[in-house]
Amino acid sequence: MASVVLQVDRRTNCMGERENVGGCRPWNEVDTLLIPVNVGGGHWLLAKVGLTLRSIRLYDPVGQPDEYQVRNQQLACLRWFLPSMLNQICFYKKKRKGTNMNPDPFHMELIPPHNFSQQQTGGNCGALTLALIEHTVAKRKKLNWTDEQMPHMRLKMAVEVFSNSIVSI
């Protein structure tokens, strides 16, 4: 079972009717969500959600093609939940015309591991998922972490968390 937490401000009927608070953006201005997802209680992967495209692209640090059916079952709740939630917060009404408003589940695909690092040993999936999010936000082309670099990456992430800043690589 996968756990996904998305917070919606209940003080507004639709996101974006109030001024931005604390660096948040109104939902109707967002096209992509990068969600670290825990599956099975011990494995992390990245779900890159295209809100207007109605798609979920899974980046799995283990990256086995035969895992697609398993991941599809584990994340079925997200595929069905997102259209419902987006309709409730008026996302599609506030988006540009032509945005698909239907209640059908989002399309999901497992991305082949060509452009991101794969874990070779157990326990690195969470750190690799966070690194992949950072690289995606920074629009870097390729993530090439190796297992030997994991202690450095974990230390870097700890410094970032405790100092509330991003440390360049």
Backbone as CSV, one residue per row, in Angstrom:
resi,resn,N_x,N_y,N_z,CA_x,CA_y,CA_z,C_x,C_y,C_z
1,MET,0.849,-1.183,0.000,0.000,0.000,0.000,0.887,1.237,0.000
2,ALA,0.554,2.202,-0.806,1.306,3.450,-0.902,0.647,4.512,-0.038
3,SER,1.460,5.379,0.540,0.958,6.490,1.332,1.268,7.786,0.605
4,VAL,0.258,8.586,0.370,0.430,9.877,-0.288,-0.293,10.916,0.546
5,VAL,0.390,12.013,0.870,-0.224,13.088,1.634,-0.165,14.357,0.795
6,LEU,-1.323,14.893,0.460,-1.426,16.177,-0.221,-2.277,17.076,0.658
7,GLN,-1.798,18.281,0.928,-2.539,19.181,1.796,-3.261,20.223,0.962
8,VAL,-4.534,20.355,1.198,-5.359,21.346,0.509,-5.893,22.310,1.555
9,ASP,-5.770,23.600,1.278,-6.248,24.622,2.202,-7.773,24.653,2.154
10,ARG,-8.428,24.239,3.221,-9.889,24.168,3.277,-10.546,25.524,3.532
11,ARG,-9.747,26.581,3.786,-10.334,27.891,4.057,-10.805,28.585,2.787
12,THR,-10.497,28.023,1.629,-10.967,28.604,0.373,-11.760,27.554,-0.382
13,ASN,-12.727,27.994,-1.153,-13.479,27.059,-1.985,-12.594,26.500,-3.075
14,CYS,-11.781,27.348,-3.653,-10.854,26.957,-4.711,-9.494,27.544,-4.369
15,MET,-8.452,26.781,-4.584,-7.116,27.294,-4.318,-6.881,28.523,-5.177
16,GLY,-6.222,29.514,-4.594,-5.844,30.688,-5.357,-6.770,31.876,-5.177
17,GLU,-7.824,31.756,-4.388,-8.717,32.890,-4.189,-8.163,33.867,-3.162
18,ARG,-7.204,33.412,-2.379,-6.556,34.298,-1.412,-5.154,34.616,-1.900
19,GLU,-4.508,35.537,-1.225,-3.120,35.857,-1.544,-2.237,34.660,-1.207
20,ASN,-1.142,34.524,-1.951,-0.180,33.461,-1.645,0.375,33.676,-0.247
21,VAL,0.439,32.607,0.515,0.952,32.671,1.872,2.113,31.699,1.982
22,GLY,3.241,32.148,2.509,4.356,31.257,2.767,4.961,30.615,1.531
23,GLY,4.957,31.305,0.406,5.583,30.771,-0.790,4.748,29.754,-1.543
24,CYS,3.531,29.515,-1.113,2.659,28.567,-1.810,2.111,29.208,-3.079
25,ARG,1.821,28.360,-4.058,1.221,28.845,-5.302,-0.202,28.349,-5.383
26,PRO,-1.077,29.124,-5.993,-2.439,28.636,-6.206,-2.401,27.401,-7.108
27,TRP,-3.290,26.466,-6.854,-3.318,25.219,-7.618,-3.464,25.464,-9.105
28,ASN,-4.228,26.470,-9.501,-4.439,26.683,-10.932,-3.189,27.189,-11.645
29,GLU,-2.141,27.529,-10.909,-0.871,27.936,-11.508,0.140,26.797,-11.551
30,VAL,-0.233,25.641,-11.059,0.678,24.501,-10.978,0.362,23.519,-12.099
31,ASP,1.395,23.082,-12.790,1.219,22.071,-13.830,1.799,20.722,-13.430
32,THR,2.822,20.739,-12.556,3.530,19.510,-12.209,3.710,19.400,-10.703
33,LEU,3.493,18.206,-10.175,3.786,17.890,-8.778,4.887,16.839,-8.756
34,LEU,5.861,17.005,-7.871,6.891,16.003,-7.651,6.644,15.424,-6.265
35,ILE,6.203,14.171,-6.222,5.771,13.566,-4.966,6.649,12.368,-4.629
36,PRO,7.398,12.433,-3.502,8.086,11.218,-3.062,7.035,10.277,-2.472
37,VAL,7.018,9.046,-2.946,5.985,8.093,-2.538,6.643,6.873,-1.912
38,ASN,6.133,6.479,-0.741,6.593,5.252,-0.095,5.650,4.126,-0.477
39,VAL,6.199,3.059,-1.031,5.393,1.898,-1.400,5.855,0.693,-0.593
40,GLY,4.906,-0.060,-0.123,5.222,-1.274,0.608,5.866,-1.050,1.961
41,GLY,5.906,0.184,2.443,6.464,0.473,3.758,7.977,0.557,3.815
42,GLY,8.674,0.237,2.730,10.130,0.258,2.803,10.824,0.693,1.528
43,HIS,10.077,1.191,0.556,10.705,1.587,-0.707,10.159,2.939,-1.156
44,TRP,11.060,3.799,-1.639,10.692,5.134,-2.091,10.903,5.276,-3.589
45,LEU,9.992,6.020,-4.216,10.122,6.361,-5.626,9.511,7.733,-5.846
46,LEU,9.760,8.305,-7.014,9.231,9.623,-7.353,8.049,9.474,-8.291
47,ALA,6.950,10.148,-7.950,5.806,10.255,-8.853,5.786,11.692,-9.373
48,LYS,6.021,11.845,-10.668,5.963,13.160,-11.310,4.590,13.260,-11.955
49,VAL,3.747,14.119,-11.380,2.352,14.213,-11.793,2.166,15.416,-12.711
50,GLY,1.688,15.162,-13.911,1.329,16.224,-14.849,-0.156,16.500,-14.702
51,LEU,-0.507,17.593,-14.040,-1.911,17.858,-13.727,-2.746,18.124,-14.969
52,THR,-2.269,18.950,-15.881,-3.054,19.226,-17.083,-2.981,18.076,-18.077
53,LEU,-1.880,17.332,-18.063,-1.743,16.169,-18.948,-2.424,14.926,-18.391
54,ARG,-2.798,14.993,-17.107,-3.455,13.871,-16.423,-2.585,12.615,-16.470
55,SER,-1.321,12.795,-16.110,-0.386,11.672,-16.174,0.437,11.583,-14.900
56,ILE,0.864,10.366,-14.597,1.769,10.110,-13.480,2.937,9.319,-14.053
57,ARG,4.134,9.897,-13.936,5.343,9.219,-14.407,6.116,8.771,-13.178
58,LEU,6.374,7.476,-13.079,7.061,6.911,-11.922,8.543,6.729,-12.219
59,TYR,9.371,7.279,-11.339,10.817,7.118,-11.424,11.219,6.265,-10.231
60,ASP,11.542,5.023,-10.498,11.827,4.052,-9.444,13.322,3.767,-9.407
61,PRO,14.011,4.068,-8.284,15.445,3.803,-8.200,15.816,2.332,-8.392
62,VAL,14.872,1.422,-8.189,15.138,0.015,-8.476,14.954,-0.222,-9.970
63,GLY,13.915,0.366,-10.543,13.719,0.447,-11.972,13.567,-0.830,-12.762
64,GLN,12.975,-1.847,-12.200,12.759,-3.087,-12.941,11.472,-2.986,-13.750
65,PRO,11.529,-3.230,-15.072,10.320,-3.131,-15.901,9.191,-4.056,-15.445
66,ASP,9.527,-5.193,-14.877,8.491,-6.123,-14.432,7.759,-5.632,-13.183
67,GLU,8.213,-4.528,-12.610,7.572,-3.951,-11.428,6.372,-3.081,-11.784
68,TYR,6.152,-2.809,-13.073,5.098,-1.873,-13.456,3.739,-2.285,-12.905
69,GLN,3.355,-3.532,-13.058,2.039,-3.976,-12.582,1.919,-3.806,-11.073
70,VAL,2.998,-4.112,-10.358,2.991,-3.956,-8.898,2.814,-2.486,-8.536
71,ARG,3.597,-1.599,-9.163,3.505,-0.163,-8.868,2.132,0.385,-9.270
72,ASN,1.604,-0.089,-10.373,0.290,0.349,-10.830,-0.776,0.005,-9.791
73,GLN,-0.698,-1.178,-9.205,-1.651,-1.572,-8.163,-1.426,-0.768,-6.889
74,GLN,-0.155,-0.577,-6.516,0.145,0.151,-5.289,-0.296,1.611,-5.362
75,LEU,-0.272,2.197,-6.540,-0.589,3.618,-6.683,-1.933,3.874,-7.351
76,ALA,-2.768,2.855,-7.437,-4.095,3.022,-8.043,-4.892,4.104,-7.322
77,CYS,-4.740,4.196,-6.008,-5.479,5.208,-5.247,-5.128,6.618,-5.722
78,LEU,-3.867,6.862,-6.033,-3.444,8.183,-6.501,-4.030,8.486,-7.878
79,ARG,-4.081,7.497,-8.746,-4.634,7.677,-10.095,-6.098,8.110,-10.041
80,TRP,-6.855,7.576,-9.075,-8.279,7.892,-8.948,-8.527,9.113,-8.064
81,PHE,-7.692,9.314,-7.058,-7.873,10.410,-6.108,-7.647,11.778,-6.756
82,LEU,-6.600,11.899,-7.568,-6.243,13.202,-8.129,-7.362,13.862,-8.931
83,PRO,-8.031,13.163,-9.866,-9.111,13.840,-10.600,-10.223,14.341,-9.686
84,SER,-10.562,13.545,-8.685,-11.616,13.935,-7.750,-11.205,15.169,-6.947
85,MET,-9.989,15.150,-6.399,-9.516,16.275,-5.606,-9.422,17.538,-6.457
86,LEU,-8.896,17.411,-7.670,-8.745,18.581,-8.539,-10.089,19.185,-8.922
87,ASN,-11.093,18.353,-9.115,-12.436,18.876,-9.383,-13.001,19.583,-8.158
88,GLN,-12.771,19.029,-6.962,-13.285,19.638,-5.731,-12.682,21.010,-5.469
89,ILE,-11.438,21.211,-5.831,-10.814,22.519,-5.586,-10.890,23.424,-6.817
90,CYS,-11.716,23.045,-7.786,-11.980,23.858,-8.981,-10.747,24.069,-9.857
91,PHE,-9.819,23.139,-9.802,-8.589,23.260,-10.585,-8.880,23.430,-12.072
92,TYR,-9.722,22.564,-12.605,-9.976,22.585,-14.047,-10.780,23.809,-14.478
93,LYS,-11.638,24.322,-13.600,-12.412,25.524,-13.937,-11.515,26.749,-14.024
94,LYS,-10.459,26.768,-13.216,-9.569,27.922,-13.201,-8.434,27.796,-14.212
95,LYS,-8.231,26.611,-14.748,-7.195,26.403,-15.756,-7.677,26.922,-17.094
96,ARG,-6.751,27.023,-18.008,-7.102,27.491,-19.357,-8.090,26.535,-20.025
97,LYS,-8.788,27.046,-20.995,-9.764,26.234,-21.714,-9.055,25.082,-22.410
98,GLY,-9.776,23.986,-22.544,-9.216,22.813,-23.200,-8.605,21.823,-22.237
99,THR,-8.542,22.177,-20.946,-8.013,21.249,-19.957,-9.046,20.161,-19.716
100,ASN,-8.592,18.945,-19.667,-9.464,17.782,-19.539,-10.050,17.686,-18.130
101,MET,-11.384,17.782,-17.999,-12.044,17.762,-16.695,-12.653,16.405,-16.345
102,ASN,-12.471,15.393,-17.153,-13.200,14.154,-16.899,-12.714,13.456,-15.629
103,PRO,-13.577,12.633,-15.021,-13.247,11.982,-13.755,-12.448,10.685,-13.916
104,ASP,-12.052,10.344,-15.131,-11.289,9.114,-15.343,-9.948,9.182,-14.624
105,PRO,-9.386,8.038,-14.259,-8.096,8.046,-13.558,-6.972,8.564,-14.455
106,PHE,-5.935,9.062,-13.817,-4.763,9.536,-14.548,-4.046,8.348,-15.184
107,HIS,-3.401,8.603,-16.317,-2.558,7.598,-16.968,-1.254,7.495,-16.174
108,MET,-0.747,6.277,-15.992,0.488,6.094,-15.240,1.468,5.278,-16.064
109,GLU,2.749,5.680,-16.004,3.786,4.922,-16.694,5.046,4.869,-15.841
110,LEU,5.748,3.758,-15.936,7.023,3.580,-15.255,8.114,3.993,-16.236
111,ILE,8.913,4.986,-15.854,9.939,5.523,-16.746,11.162,4.613,-16.721
112,PRO,11.660,4.226,-17.893,12.874,3.405,-17.940,14.044,4.162,-17.318
113,PRO,14.935,3.468,-16.642,15.998,4.121,-15.868,17.194,4.597,-16.690
114,HIS,16.972,5.210,-17.848,18.093,5.665,-18.672,18.750,6.928,-18.130
115,ASN,17.957,7.846,-17.586,18.482,9.163,-17.224,18.525,9.448,-15.734
116,PHE,18.465,8.429,-14.937,18.602,8.667,-13.505,19.269,7.463,-12.857
117,SER,19.882,7.708,-11.701,20.659,6.672,-11.026,19.770,5.566,-10.486
118,GLN,20.301,4.372,-10.510,19.627,3.206,-9.950,20.392,2.762,-8.715
119,GLN,19.656,2.326,-7.707,20.332,1.846,-6.515,20.869,0.445,-6.778
120,GLN,22.081,0.224,-6.310,22.708,-1.084,-6.466,22.599,-1.900,-5.189
121,THR,22.465,-1.204,-4.065,22.312,-1.878,-2.779,21.039,-1.375,-2.117
122,GLY,20.556,-2.091,-1.133,19.334,-1.696,-0.442,19.521,-0.452,0.397
123,GLY,18.433,0.266,0.611,18.442,1.395,1.525,18.779,2.740,0.921
124,ASN,19.043,2.810,-0.373,19.394,4.087,-0.987,18.243,4.728,-1.751
125,CYS,17.104,4.071,-1.807,16.002,4.564,-2.641,15.481,5.925,-2.176
126,GLY,15.396,6.154,-0.877,14.897,7.433,-0.374,15.812,8.589,-0.728
127,ALA,17.105,8.410,-0.506,18.072,9.458,-0.838,18.112,9.699,-2.344
128,LEU,18.043,8.638,-3.130,18.036,8.801,-4.589,16.768,9.500,-5.067
129,THR,15.644,9.214,-4.437,14.393,9.878,-4.801,14.482,11.373,-4.517
130,LEU,15.013,11.748,-3.355,15.179,13.170,-3.034,16.162,13.845,-3.985
131,ALA,17.245,13.153,-4.325,18.214,13.713,-5.269,17.582,13.904,-6.645
132,LEU,16.740,12.977,-7.042,16.059,13.089,-8.333,15.109,14.291,-8.347
133,ILE,14.416,14.521,-7.233,13.546,15.698,-7.132,14.379,16.972,-7.255
134,GLU,15.490,17.027,-6.526,16.360,18.206,-6.581,16.869,18.445,-8.004
135,HIS,17.300,17.400,-8.672,17.805,17.540,-10.039,16.696,17.961,-11.006
136,THR,15.488,17.467,-10.795,14.363,17.831,-11.656,14.016,19.305,-11.487
137,VAL,13.967,19.767,-10.247,13.650,21.171,-9.972,14.739,22.086,-10.541
138,ALA,15.997,21.667,-10.411,17.117,22.469,-10.915,17.292,22.322,-12.429
139,LYS,16.477,21.470,-13.042,16.507,21.224,-14.495,17.868,20.740,-14.970
140,ARG,18.473,19.886,-14.161,19.721,19.256,-14.584,19.383,18.082,-15.476
141,LYS,20.248,17.792,-16.410,19.960,16.780,-17.426,19.990,15.352,-16.892
142,LYS,20.997,14.992,-16.137,21.139,13.592,-15.764,21.643,13.468,-14.329
143,LEU,21.124,12.500,-13.625,21.532,12.220,-12.251,22.436,10.997,-12.276
144,ASN,23.682,11.166,-11.859,24.660,10.080,-11.933,25.278,9.752,-10.578
145,TRP,24.473,9.558,-9.567,25.007,9.173,-8.269,25.346,7.693,-8.284
146,THR,26.403,7.345,-7.571,26.766,5.934,-7.410,26.612,5.568,-5.941
147,ASP,26.609,4.283,-5.661,26.487,3.847,-4.264,27.646,4.350,-3.408
148,GLU,28.817,4.516,-4.009,29.972,5.007,-3.251,29.778,6.456,-2.814
149,GLN,28.969,7.203,-3.528,28.728,8.610,-3.209,27.579,8.812,-2.220
150,MET,26.908,7.748,-1.860,25.731,7.868,-0.994,26.029,8.504,0.361
151,PRO,27.124,8.153,1.043,27.380,8.834,2.325,27.490,10.353,2.163
152,HIS,28.158,10.813,1.101,28.271,12.254,0.842,26.892,12.860,0.577
153,MET,26.079,12.171,-0.223,24.753,12.693,-0.555,23.880,12.780,0.699
154,ARG,23.940,11.770,1.547,23.142,11.790,2.779,23.577,12.938,3.693
155,LEU,24.886,13.157,3.814,25.395,14.258,4.634,24.940,15.599,4.059
156,LYS,25.028,15.755,2.752,24.583,16.980,2.080,23.110,17.245,2.370
157,MET,22.285,16.205,2.276,20.851,16.364,2.534,20.585,16.729,3.988
158,ALA,21.335,16.147,4.907,21.166,16.475,6.326,21.507,17.942,6.578
159,VAL,22.595,18.417,5.971,22.980,19.825,6.114,21.877,20.724,5.567
160,GLU,21.313,20.356,4.421,20.241,21.154,3.821,19.011,21.204,4.717
161,VAL,18.648,20.079,5.294,17.469,20.035,6.163,17.690,20.900,7.399
162,PHE,18.847,20.757,8.033,19.086,21.485,9.273,19.383,22.965,9.056
163,SER,19.904,23.331,7.887,20.194,24.745,7.629,19.092,25.422,6.819
164,ASN,18.082,24.640,6.408,16.955,25.157,5.631,17.421,25.851,4.347
165,SER,18.396,25.235,3.675,18.897,25.782,2.415,19.404,24.641,1.542
166,ILE,19.531,24.918,0.265,20.034,23.932,-0.681,21.530,24.154,-0.856
167,VAL,22.302,23.088,-0.720,23.750,23.144,-0.880,24.072,22.673,-2.288
168,SER,24.805,23.488,-3.041,25.127,23.075,-4.412,26.080,21.892,-4.392
169,ILE,25.947,21.065,-5.407,26.736,19.831,-5.485,28.101,20.135,-6.043
